[in-house]
Amino acid sequence: MFETVDNIIKRDPAARSRLQVILTYPGFRALKAYRLAHRFWNNHHLLMAEIISNWSRKRTGIDIHPGATIGERLFIDHGIGVVIGETAVIGNDVTILHGVTLGSRREVDGKRHPTVGDNVFIGTNALILGNITINNDAKVGAGAVVLKDVPENATAVGNPARILKQKEE
């Protein structure tokens, strides 16, 4: 828990203390509720997982499906309107700003939500839809609508999203 809190303090200049983050950051509270709900989900206690998830959504304005897979040190800044779908996979050290959707494009069986690599930044109100991959160290600009894979070290912007630049290795 403190690793996540310390990571938030490191990445958010408005975060002044561990206590402040624990008591007032909706992204942190939603992530803690998700971790609990995810344990129930993985142990086939689906109703309990969904009850916890629903309670968290009402309290924080952040909707994380308990079936999603989330790595370490996720930072959801502000958080209102964030939606993370059931088959979404999020790597380590990812930053998600408010209004972001990791959603599906259509109803299908199996994997239907995005995979987000490590060290990815997703800007405000970005929509990342379908079984696509945002590769490591990529950035998604505010308001982007991403329907195709984003390469490693690339920046995607616009509607529909296009690759603005890709950093050299």
NORZIRA-V911696 format. One line per field, one symbol per residue. phi: phi as a letter, one per 30 degrees, with the letter a starting at -180 (. if undefined). psi: psi as a letter, one per 40 degrees, with the letter a starting at -180 (. if undefined). burial: + if it has 9 or more other ideal C-beta (glycine too) atoms within 8 Angstrom, else -. Layout:
# NORZIRA-V911696
phi=???
psi=???
burial=???
This chain:
# NORZIRA-V911696
phi=.dddddddddccdddcaddedddbcddddddddeedddddedcicdddddddddeddddcicccddddcbddidccdijeidbbdecdbbddhccbcdidbcbccadbdidbcdccddhccbdeidccbjdbbcdeidbbdeidccbbecdeicccbjbddbddabddd
psi=ddddddddddeheehdiddddddehdddddddddddddddddefgddddddddddddddeehhhheeihhaifhhhhcdhehhhideihhaifihhiiehhgaidihiiaheiihhaifihhihfihhhigihhiifiihiheihheiihiieihhiihiiihdihii.
burial=---++++++--+--+--+-+++--++++++++++-+++-++----+-+++-++-+++--+-+-+++-+-++-+++++-+++++++-+++++-++++++++++++-------++++++++++++++++++++++++++++++-+++++--+++++++++--+-+--+---
